[in-house]
Amino acid sequence: MPAHPIDVAAARQLPLPAVLRRLHAVQDKNDKRKWRTSEGVISITGSKFFNWNRGTGGGGAIDLVMHLQHCDFKIAVLWLSDQFSCTGIDQSEHTTYCGQSALRLPERDNAKLPAILQYLALRRCIPSNLIKLVVDSETLYADARTNAVFLLLGKEKTVVGAELRGTTSRCWRGMALGSRKDLGYFSISGHDPKNVILCESAIDAISCFALHPDSLVISTSGAHPNPPWLKDLIAQEQEISCGYDSDDCGNTTAEKMLQLHPAIRRLRPSKHDWNDVLAYKSPYADLNHTLDS
């Protein structure tokens, strides 16, 4: 599979508010330029940002991701490319970096699993029976860094990758090295699903399934308008909905998907994403808000 350069310029010019939302930063209600992040309060002015707690700043989306994720330049560009495919950033991380590398899953650490379960239940308001369902299906485990590892499965349930989600004070999201999102996906369903819903992440997929238990819910691990496996799914003549986030990227990518595949319909979450919808309906909503404050 030939390698293509990632569009670094496009990654650098992404709007900082959109990047901060993907990193689960919270915008100040009184000053829209300020955001609460895992690294402190950040102010943005155009393409510039400044962290008041750490007394440092920078310019552009790549610098912002490096600052908040504590990662190097290459990882920051790959993360932005994965998160914002709708902006025209080249999706070649699978060929340039992952497609030519063997899959390297994080090592399992069962001692960290209770912390993962607590995060999903209290911070993400996911029902305990669904957490148990995913753990029992062996598509979720904990690694040594207390990351939730959600496995992507391909043909014959072969593991082809993993979504990684930080569950500590650091808001972190990424993919295991060598992941092949073109070959498979994370999914959750009941015994006889009536339709298919596509979401942007594993946590969103689980949250959406809690709200639509008669569905097969699939994570595309980022907003992608035309995953390579989608045509095979459409050929099965099931009703398919695009449940991408209610933001500029999710809406734009959904529009492109529907243009390419008119049989797919748009199912827009009433809040930013399906986990926000689930949390809003959850009896733990007040506690969830307190934990995030």
N, C-alpha and C positions, 0 to 999 in steps of 0.2 A: 504494500500500500504506500504510495508516494507521500513524502512529507511536504507540507506547505507552511510558509511562515505565518505566525500569528500576527494579527494587525495590532501592534503595540500602540500605535498612535490613537486608534479607536478606543482601546482600553483606557488609555490615559485621559481621554476627553469625556469619559462617562460622567454624567451629573452626580455630584457628591451626595445629594440627598437620596438618590436611588440606591447608591452603594451602601449608605448608612442604614437604610431600611432593610436591605438584604443581610446586614450584620446585626439585625435586631436592635439597633439603636432607637432611642425614644426621643422624639422631638419635643422641645420645651414648649409648653402651651402659651407662654407669654412672650417668648423671643424665638421666632421661627428659625433664626440662624443658629441656635444652640441645640445640641443633641447630647443626651446621656448615653455613654458607651461603657463597655467593660473596662476601658482605660481612662475614664474620666469624662469631664464635660468638654465637648469639642464645638468650636464655632466655625462656621463656613462662610466665606465671602467669595462668591463666584467659584473659581477652581482652587482657591486656597483654603486651608484649614489650620486651626490652632488648638492645641490641647492645653487648657488652662490649668489642669492639675499637674501636668508634667512639664509645662513651660516650653513646649516644642511644637513645631508645625511642619507644613510642607505644601506641595501643590500637586493636584491631579489625583485621579482615582487610584493609580498604582501605588503612589506614596501612602495614600490613606489606608489601603489594604495592608501594606507592609507594616504600617504603624499599629493598626488594630489587631492584626493576626500574628504579629511577630514572625513574619516569614520573609523569604528573600524575593528578589525581583521576579524571577521566573515563576515561582509559585503564585505570586500575586497576579501576574498576567494570566496564568492558567485558571485561577479562581474567577477572575473577572470574565474571561472567555466562556467559562462554564455557566456563569450566572446570567450573562447578558448576551446570549446568542442572537437575540432579536435586533441588536444594534448593528449587526453586520460584522462583528468580530469573527474572525475565521475560527471554525470549530475543529481545528486540526490538532488539538492537544491529544486526541485519540490516536493520531497517526504519528505526530512528531515525537510525543513523549510516551503515550500509553500503548499505542498499537504496536510499537517496536520493543516493548518491555514486557517481561513476564509479570503476571499478576502477583502483587505482594500484599497480602492481607495482613492487617495488624494482628499481633499475637493475642489470643484470647486470655483474659484475666477474670476468672469467675468471682474473685474477691471484690471486684469493682461493680459487679452486676447489681447489687442492691442500690447503689447510688444512681445507676442508670434508671432503674425501675422507679425510684423516688422522683427523679427528674421528670420522667414521662407522666407520672401520675399527678404530681403537685404543680410542676411548672408548666406542663403541657396539657393538663386536665384530661388525659386519655384514660378511658375506663379500664379498670384492672383486668377485666376478662379479655379485652383486646390486647393488652400488654402480654398477658399469659399466652394468648393465641400466637402472637408473633415469636415469643421466646420458644414455645413448644415446637413451632414449625422450623426452628433453627435458622431463621433468617435475621435474627438480632442477637448480638452478644456485646460484651464490654471488652475494651482493650486496656492496656496498662496505664493509659493516660486518661482513663474514665471517659473515653469517647464511646458513643453509641455507634455500633457498626451494623449497618443494614445491608444485607447481601443482595446483589443483583443475580438473578438466575436466568440462564439461557435455555437452550434446547435440552431436554431430558434432565432438567433441573441442575444443570452444570453451573457452578459458581463462576461468573464472568466479571465480577467487580463488587464494589461496596461503596455506599455512601457513608461518610463519617460525620458525626455531629458532636461537637463539644458540649458537655453537660455541666461543666464547672462555671466559674465566674467569667471565663473567657467565652465569648460568642464565636464559635468557629464551625465552619462547614466546608467539606471538601470531599475528594474521592480517593480511594486507595490507589496507589501507583499501579498502573497497568490495567485499570478498569476499562471495560469495553461496553459503554452504554449503547453501542450500535448492535450488540448481540443479545442483550437481555435487560431486565429491569427488576426492581423490587415491586412486589404486589401483595395485596391482601384481599381475601374474598370469603364468602360463605360456601355452602355446599352446592348451591344451584344459582349462580348469579344471573340476573336478568339483563344486565347491561354493563357497559364498561365506562369508567371515568378516569381521565388522565389528570394527574396532579404534578406539581413541580418538585416534590421531595417526599421521602419516606414518611416523615412525621405528618405531612399534609395528607398523604394517602391514607394513613391510619385514621386521622381525624375525619376525613371525608367518609371513610367506611363506617365510622361511628354514627354518622348522620344519614348515610345511604347504605344500610346493611344488606340490601338485595343486589349490590353491585360488586363487580370485580374492579378494584381501584389500583391503578398503576402509577408508580412514580417514574417520570422521565428524567429525574436527576438534573433538574434545570429546565428552563423554558425553551423547548425546541419545536419548530414548526413541522418537522417531517422526520421523526425517528425512522431509521431503516426498517424496523420490524413492524411499523404501523400498517403497511399495505397488507401484510399477512393477517393482521388482526381485522382489518376491514373486510377482507375476503371471507371471513367467517360469518359475515352478515349479522353481526350483533350491533345493537344501538350503542354508539360511542359518543361520549361528551367530553369536551375539553374544559377541564375545571381549573385552568391556570389562574394565578393570582389576579385580584382586581387592582392592578397598577398598570403603569404605562407599558412595561415590558410584557406582563402577562396578557394584557389586552391586545397589544400589537402582534405578539406571537400567535395568539389564538386566531386573530383575523387571518394571518398568513396560513395557518393550518386549515381553516375553513375554506379558504380560496383553493388550496391544493386538494382538499378532500371535502367536497360539498355535503357528503352524507353525514359528516360529523357536526354536532350542534354545540353551541356554547352554553356551559353551565357555570355561571359566574358566582363566586362566593359573595355573600352579602357584606362581608368585611374584607380586610386585606387578603387573607387566605383562609383555608378551611380550619386550620388550628385556631385562628382568632374567632371564627364562628363557633367552634366547639367550646372554647374557653368561655365565651360570652354566655353560652347556654348551661355551663357547668355549675354545679353547686359549690365548686371550689373557686369560682371566679374571683371573689373578694380576696381569698388567700393568695391566689395566683398574682393578683395585682400587688399585694403586700410584699411578696417575695421578689417581685421585679422592681420594687421601689428603692 
